[in-house]
Amino acid sequence: MAINFDNALGVHQYTLGIRAQRAEVIASNIANADTPHYKARDVNFDKALQAASSRQGGLAMSSSDSRHFDLEALSQQNYGYRVPNQPDTGDGNTVDMQKEQSEFMQNALEYQMSLGFLDGKFSGLKKAIRGD
């Protein structure tokens, strides 16, 4: 009897990749905090998760199986610009360091939660396979 990983792992397999992509985007915002005219970006998590779990969107990567998906291509479609919370300081940069650091920490915690959920799912699968 084959294991269906989509059913066994649920959305957690998708959330992990999206959270990793979001961490890269937020880190890029932090790195460009002093770059003139840089616009802070973010990943729309809900849209990215919906696209990843439904496997829709122009997937550019060829695959050996129709069930494979290109998470980077999916999340690229779900990037957006963050609405600034502060007035323009004159250089056109929209990065708010306190907000970016807060979002980065929140995303890191949610990434750890996703890892924990996946660990629990895999532990359950191992127990089922061993017959514990």
VEXGU-722493 format. One record per atom (N, C-alpha, C): x, y, z. Coordinates in pm, 1 decimal, padded with zeros to 6 digits. Last residue first. Example, Ala and Ser with C-alpha at 12.3 -4.5 7.8 and 13.67 -1.06 7.14 Angstrom:
(node (01285.0 -00225.0 00708.0)) (node (01367.0 -00106.0 00714.0)) (node (01290.0 00003.0 00787.0)) (node (01319.0 -00569.0 00780.0)) (node (01230.0 -00450.0 00780.0)) (node (01320.0 -00330.0 00780.0)) 
// end
This chain:
(node (00432.1 00022.1 01559.6)) (node (00436.5 00052.3 01705.0)) (node (00300.2 00083.2 01759.7)) (node (00481.8 -00036.8 01294.7)) (node (00374.9 -00108.7 01363.7)) (node (00375.8 -00088.6 01513.7)) (node (00649.6 00091.1 01123.9)) (node (00707.6 -00009.3 01214.5)) (node (00602.4 -00090.8 01285.3)) (node (00463.0 00261.6 01004.0)) (node (00538.3 00167.4 00920.8)) (node (00595.6 00055.4 01006.2)) (node (00375.4 00411.2 01221.1)) (node (00278.8 00331.0 01143.9)) (node (00350.1 00226.1 01060.9)) (node (00610.8 00538.7 01300.0)) (node (00543.8 00446.0 01391.7)) (node (00447.4 00355.6 01317.6)) (node (00653.4 00693.8 01072.5)) (node (00751.5 00591.2 01109.0)) (node (00689.9 00488.8 01204.0)) (node (00430.7 00864.8 01084.7)) (node (00445.5 00772.7 00971.1)) (node (00543.9 00660.2 01004.1)) (node (00488.1 01003.7 01323.2)) (node (00367.9 00921.0 01313.9)) (node (00376.1 00820.7 01200.0)) (node (00719.4 01134.7 01240.9)) (node (00725.2 01039.9 01353.3)) (node (00604.9 00946.6 01351.4)) (node (00615.1 01298.0 01041.5)) (node (00706.9 01190.7 01004.4)) (node (00722.8 01088.8 01116.7)) (node (00454.7 01468.0 01202.2)) (node (00392.9 01386.5 01095.7)) (node (00483.6 01269.9 01057.5)) (node (00648.9 01585.4 01366.6)) (node (00542.4 01503.7 01425.1)) (node (00476.1 01413.5 01322.1)) (node (00792.7 01722.3 01171.9)) (node (00859.1 01620.6 01253.0)) (node (00756.3 01527.7 01315.9)) (node (00598.1 01901.7 01085.2)) (node (00647.7 01798.9 00993.5)) (node (00716.8 01687.0 01068.9)) (node (00575.1 02057.3 01320.3)) (node (00459.1 01983.2 01268.4)) (node (00503.5 01871.7 01174.4)) (node (00836.7 02161.3 01333.8)) (node (00784.5 02076.9 01440.9)) (node (00665.3 01994.0 01396.3)) (node (00842.7 02316.3 01101.7)) (node (00936.1 02203.9 01117.6)) (node (00887.4 02107.3 01224.8)) (node (00646.8 02500.9 01171.5)) (node (00624.3 02413.2 01057.2)) (node (00717.0 02292.9 01062.7)) (node (00779.0 02627.3 01385.6)) (node (00653.4 02554.5 01409.4)) (node (00625.7 02456.7 01295.7)) (node (00991.2 02745.0 01248.2)) (node (01018.7 02641.4 01347.9)) (node (00894.1 02559.7 01380.2)) (node (00839.6 02927.7 01098.2)) (node (00920.1 02827.0 01029.5)) (node (00951.1 02711.3 01124.6)) (node (00742.5 03087.9 01303.4)) (node (00646.7 03008.5 01226.2)) (node (00717.6 02900.3 01145.3)) (node (00984.5 03204.5 01384.5)) (node (00907.2 03122.3 01478.4)) (node (00808.2 03032.6 01404.7)) (node (01050.3 03342.4 01149.9)) (node (01140.3 03238.5 01200.6)) (node (01068.0 03146.5 01298.4)) (node (00839.2 03526.8 01136.2)) (node (00852.3 03426.2 01031.7)) (node (00942.0 03310.9 01077.0)) (node (00901.6 03680.5 01362.2)) (node (00773.4 03609.6 01354.8)) (node (00780.7 03496.9 01251.7)) (node (01150.1 03783.6 01278.9)) (node (01141.8 03698.0 01398.2)) (node (01012.6 03616.6 01397.0)) (node (01071.2 03932.5 01054.9)) (node (01169.6 03825.8 01040.6)) (node (01162.0 03728.5 01158.2)) (node (00897.1 04119.0 01169.2)) (node (00844.4 04021.9 01072.4)) (node (00940.4 03904.2 01054.8)) (node (01085.6 04259.5 01326.0)) (node (00971.1 04193.1 01388.5)) (node (00913.6 04086.2 01296.8)) (node (01252.1 04359.2 01128.2)) (node (01307.0 04270.7 01229.7)) (node (01196.2 04192.9 01299.5)) (node (01066.6 04520.8 00989.7)) (node (01134.0 04409.4 00921.5)) (node (01190.7 04309.9 01022.3)) (node (00994.8 04707.8 01186.0)) (node (00892.8 04619.2 01129.0)) (node (00957.8 04497.8 01063.9)) (node (01244.4 04830.9 01225.7)) (node (01176.3 04765.9 01337.1)) (node (01070.3 04668.5 01286.7)) (node (01304.2 04933.9 00966.2)) (node (01386.5 04829.5 01027.8)) (node (01316.4 04758.2 01142.3)) (node (01124.0 04980.8 00696.5)) (node (01114.7 05016.2 00837.6)) (node (01185.0 04904.1 00914.4)) (node (01178.9 05084.5 00371.3)) (node (01212.1 04982.5 00471.1)) (node (01203.2 05042.7 00611.3)) (node (01145.8 05252.8 00155.0)) (node (01027.4 05221.8 00236.5)) (node (01053.1 05116.3 00344.3)) (node (01320.9 05528.5 00022.9)) (node (01330.8 05394.0 00077.9)) (node (01211.9 05369.2 00170.6)) (node (01330.9 05790.0 -00061.2)) (node (01242.3 05698.6 -00132.4)) (node (01245.7 05555.9 -00082.7)) (node (01467.1 05981.8 00079.1)) (node (01545.8 05900.4 -00013.2)) (node (01461.6 05798.1 -00088.2)) (node (01289.3 06109.4 00246.6)) (node (01355.1 06187.9 00143.7)) (node (01435.0 06106.5 00045.1)) (node (01145.4 05952.9 00409.7)) (node (01256.3 06025.9 00471.2)) (node (01333.7 06107.3 00369.0)) (node (00797.2 05928.7 00411.5)) (node (00919.1 05923.0 00330.7)) (node (01026.4 06009.5 00395.4)) (node (00651.4 05804.3 00718.0)) (node (00660.2 05898.8 00607.3)) (node (00793.6 05885.2 00534.9)) (node (00573.6 05455.5 00772.1)) (node (00638.9 05579.5 00811.1)) (node (00641.5 05675.1 00692.8)) (node (00479.2 05228.8 00671.0)) (node (00413.6 05277.4 00792.6)) (node (00467.1 05412.4 00836.0)) (node (00428.8 05136.6 00326.9)) (node (00510.8 05193.1 00434.3)) (node (00426.9 05245.9 00550.2)) (node (00329.7 04824.6 00215.8)) (node (00283.1 04961.8 00233.6)) (node (00361.3 05022.5 00350.0)) (node (00544.3 04623.7 00023.9)) (node (00486.5 04652.7 00153.3)) (node (00444.7 04799.7 00158.8)) (node (00476.2 04461.4 -00280.1)) (node (00544.4 04568.8 -00209.2)) (node (00469.4 04599.3 -00081.2)) (node (00497.1 04103.7 -00326.9)) (node (00430.6 04233.0 -00336.2)) (node (00511.8 04336.0 -00261.0)) (node (00498.6 03778.8 -00466.8)) (node (00569.0 03891.0 -00405.6)) (node (00485.8 04016.5 -00422.5)) (node (00388.4 03569.9 -00600.6)) (node (00317.1 03617.5 -00483.1)) (node (00394.3 03723.1 -00405.0)) (node (00549.1 03478.3 -00796.2)) (node (00423.0 03537.9 -00838.3)) (node (00351.1 03603.1 -00721.1)) (node (00745.3 03359.0 -00644.4)) (node (00779.0 03480.8 -00717.6)) (node (00652.1 03552.3 -00761.4)) (node (00621.1 03126.8 -00558.2)) (node (00631.5 03236.3 -00463.2)) (node (00672.4 03365.8 -00531.1)) (node (00634.8 02970.0 -00792.1)) (node (00505.8 03003.1 -00731.5)) (node (00516.8 03122.7 -00639.2)) (node (00908.1 02950.1 -00833.3)) (node (00825.4 03015.6 -00935.0)) (node (00690.5 03055.3 -00877.8)) (node (00976.1 02808.7 -00598.8)) (node (01030.9 02941.6 -00623.6)) (node (00949.0 03016.3 -00727.2)) (node (00843.8 02563.7 -00628.2)) (node (00801.7 02655.5 -00523.1)) (node (00854.5 02796.0 -00546.9)) (node (00734.6 02382.5 -00870.9)) (node (00846.6 02473.4 -00853.7)) (node (00805.9 02580.6 -00754.0)) (node (00632.9 02039.8 -00819.6)) (node (00604.7 02181.4 -00842.1)) (node (00728.7 02264.0 -00810.8)) (node (00520.8 01716.3 -00920.6)) (node (00626.1 01806.0 -00874.6)) (node (00585.8 01949.4 -00902.4)) (node (00329.0 01561.6 -01043.1)) (node (00297.5 01612.0 -00909.7)) (node (00405.5 01703.7 -00852.7)) (node (00430.7 01464.9 -01277.2)) (node (00332.3 01572.9 -01286.9)) (node (00297.1 01631.9 -01151.4)) (node (00779.1 01418.5 -01284.1)) (node (00650.0 01371.8 -01236.9)) (node (00553.0 01488.6 -01238.6)) (node (01003.4 01542.6 -01361.0)) (node (00991.4 01403.6 -01401.3)) (node (00856.5 01344.6 -01362.2)) (node (00973.6 01876.5 -01494.2)) (node (00982.6 01779.5 -01385.9)) (node (00964.1 01639.2 -01440.5)) (node (01081.8 02210.1 -01561.1)) (node (01037.5 02079.6 -01608.2)) (node (01058.5 01979.1 -01495.6)) (node (00963.7 02517.6 -01442.4)) (node (01058.2 02408.8 -01424.8)) (node (01002.5 02277.7 -01480.4)) (node (00761.3 02702.3 -01456.4)) (node (00864.0 02706.2 -01559.3)) (node (00955.0 02583.7 -01554.7)) (node (00424.4 02716.9 -01420.3)) (node (00543.1 02653.2 -01367.6)) (node (00646.7 02641.7 -01478.2)) (node (00190.6 02940.4 -01377.3)) (node (00283.9 02900.7 -01481.8)) (node (00412.5 02845.1 -01425.6)) (node (-00053.3 02800.9 -01162.5)) (node (00041.7 02907.0 -01193.9)) (node (00143.6 02854.8 -01291.3)) (node (-00117.7 02549.1 -00912.6)) (node (-00154.4 02630.6 -01027.4)) (node (-00049.0 02737.2 -01047.3)) (node (-00123.1 02374.9 -00691.4)) (node (-00030.2 02353.8 -00803.8)) (node (-00074.6 02426.8 -00929.0)) (node (-00251.0 02403.9 -00460.6)) (node (-00335.4 02369.8 -00574.9)) (node (-00252.9 02343.5 -00700.5)) (node (-00042.5 02464.7 -00290.5)) (node (-00122.9 02346.7 -00260.4)) (node (-00214.3 02307.6 -00375.3)) (node (00064.2 02695.9 -00410.4)) (node (00147.2 02576.6 -00392.0)) (node (00062.8 02452.1 -00369.9)) (node (-00153.8 02873.7 -00404.4)) (node (-00093.7 02836.3 -00532.3)) (node (-00011.6 02708.6 -00519.4)) (node (-00195.2 02891.3 -00128.3)) (node (-00302.5 02844.3 -00215.5)) (node (-00246.2 02798.1 -00349.6)) (node (00050.8 02996.8 -00049.5)) (node (00007.9 02865.3 -00000.6)) (node (-00101.8 02808.2 -00089.1)) (node (00045.1 03244.3 -00180.4)) (node (00151.0 03148.4 -00210.8)) (node (00112.8 03007.9 -00166.5)) (node (-00176.7 03364.5 -00059.2)) (node (-00178.3 03337.8 -00203.5)) (node (-00074.0 03233.6 -00240.8)) (node (-00082.3 03376.1 00208.8)) (node (-00207.1 03306.9 00175.3)) (node (-00213.3 03270.6 00027.0)) (node (00156.5 03530.5 00193.5)) (node (00159.9 03391.0 00236.1)) (node (00034.5 03314.7 00193.7)) (node (00302.5 03730.3 -00009.2)) (node (00164.2 03711.7 00033.5)) (node (00149.0 03562.7 00065.5)) (node (00609.9 03851.6 00090.3)) (node (00540.8 03741.9 00023.7)) (node (00399.5 03735.3 00078.7)) (node (00739.6 04182.7 00031.2)) (node (00697.4 04074.1 00118.6)) (node (00628.7 03968.5 00033.5)) (node (00965.8 04464.8 00018.6)) (node (00879.5 04363.0 -00041.0)) (node (00841.2 04260.0 00064.1)) (node (01044.2 04808.9 00006.0)) (node (01033.4 04685.8 00084.9)) (node (00931.8 04592.0 00021.4)) (node (01232.2 04964.6 -00238.1)) (node (01095.6 04941.8 -00190.3)) (node (01089.9 04806.3 -00119.5)) (node (01486.0 05203.9 -00253.7)) (node (01452.8 05062.2 -00239.9)) (node (01313.3 05050.5 -00180.1)) (node (01573.5 05465.8 -00268.7)) (node (01463.7 05425.2 -00357.3)) (node (01432.8 05275.6 -00353.6)) (node (01896.2 05394.7 -00136.9)) (node (01796.4 05492.1 -00181.8)) (node (01698.6 05431.3 -00282.4)) (node (01955.2 05166.7 00116.0)) (node (01962.5 05184.8 -00028.6)) (node (01856.1 05284.0 -00073.2)) (node (01937.9 05094.5 00378.2)) (node (01998.9 05224.2 00348.7)) (node (02012.4 05251.1 00198.7)) (node (01822.0 04841.5 00372.1)) (node (01758.0 04946.2 00452.0)) (node (01813.4 05085.1 00420.5)) (node (01892.1 04604.2 00250.5)) (node (01879.0 04724.7 00167.4)) (node (01813.9 04840.9 00241.6)) (node (01883.4 04409.7 00443.7)) (node (02012.8 04440.1 00382.4)) (node (02008.4 04570.0 00302.0)) (node (01607.2 04401.0 00489.5)) (node (01696.2 04447.8 00595.7)) (node (01831.6 04488.3 00536.7)) (node (01520.4 04292.5 00244.2)) (node (01473.3 04424.2 00288.3)) (node (01567.5 04482.8 00392.6)) (node (01648.3 04045.4 00257.2)) (node (01684.4 04139.2 00150.9)) (node (01639.8 04280.7 00185.9)) (node (01505.4 03934.4 00466.7)) (node (01649.0 03957.6 00482.9)) (node (01699.9 04054.9 00376.8)) (node (01257.2 03911.5 00341.1)) (node (01271.0 04002.3 00455.6)) (node (01418.4 04033.4 00480.2)) (node (01322.5 03719.6 00145.7)) (node (01271.3 03850.4 00106.2)) (node (01289.6 03951.0 00219.6)) (node (01401.4 03500.0 00302.8)) (node (01495.5 03559.8 00207.5)) (node (01451.7 03700.3 00168.0)) (node (01162.4 03447.0 00438.3)) (node (01281.0 03485.5 00514.6)) (node (01384.6 03551.5 00424.3)) (node (01004.5 03363.6 00225.6)) (node (00971.1 03489.0 00293.1)) (node (01089.7 03537.8 00375.8)) (node (01123.3 03117.2 00166.9)) (node (01124.9 03224.4 00067.0)) (node (01097.7 03359.5 00132.3)) (node (01058.5 02984.1 00405.0)) (node (01199.6 03003.7 00368.9)) (node (01212.2 03115.3 00265.1)) (node (00780.1 02981.7 00386.0)) (node (00843.1 03056.1 00495.9)) (node (00992.0 03080.4 00467.6)) (node (00754.5 02813.0 00167.5)) (node (00709.5 02951.7 00155.9)) (node (00772.0 03036.1 00266.2)) (node (00851.9 02571.3 00271.0)) (node (00918.7 02636.0 00158.0)) (node (00880.6 02782.3 00143.9)) (node (00661.9 02526.7 00477.1)) (node (00804.4 02533.8 00506.4)) (node (00879.5 02606.5 00394.8)) (node (00414.8 02503.2 00355.2)) (node (00441.8 02620.1 00438.7)) (node (00591.0 02636.3 00465.5)) (node (00420.1 02255.3 00227.3)) (node (00421.9 02377.6 00147.5)) (node (00462.2 02498.5 00231.4)) (node (00407.2 02072.2 00429.7)) (node (00514.3 02058.1 00331.3)) (node (00527.1 02184.0 00246.4)) (node (00175.0 02142.2 00562.4)) (node (00303.3 02173.5 00625.4)) (node (00419.6 02160.0 00527.5)) (node (-00065.9 02060.2 00467.2)) (node (-00011.8 02185.1 00412.5)) (node (00128.4 02214.9 00462.9)) (node (-00011.8 01705.7 00478.3)) (node (-00099.5 01822.7 00476.6)) (node (-00030.9 01944.0 00416.9)) (node (00110.5 01461.3 00499.6)) (node (00181.2 01579.1 00549.1)) (node (00095.3 01704.7 00551.8)) (node (-00073.8 01272.2 00398.8)) (node (-00003.7 01246.5 00524.5)) (node (00058.0 01373.0 00584.0)) (node (-00164.0 01371.2 00154.8)) (node (-00259.4 01350.0 00264.4)) (node (-00188.4 01337.2 00398.3)) (node (00081.5 01381.2 00022.3)) (node (-00004.7 01500.2 00027.1)) (node (-00105.2 01488.3 00141.0)) (node (00177.6 01121.8 00036.7)) (node (00239.4 01223.3 00121.1)) (node (00157.9 01351.5 00126.5)) (node (00038.8 00825.7 00052.6)) (node (00011.8 00950.9 -00016.0)) (node (00063.5 01063.5 00073.9)) (node (00200.8 00521.0 00030.3)) (node (00170.8 00633.6 00118.2)) (node (00149.1 00757.2 00032.2)) (node (00068.1 00213.2 -00095.6)) (node (00150.2 00332.2 -00110.6)) (node (00103.9 00442.1 -00014.3)) (node (00083.7 -00117.2 00000.0)) (node (00000.0 00000.0 00000.0)) (node (00088.7 00124.2 00000.0)) 
// end
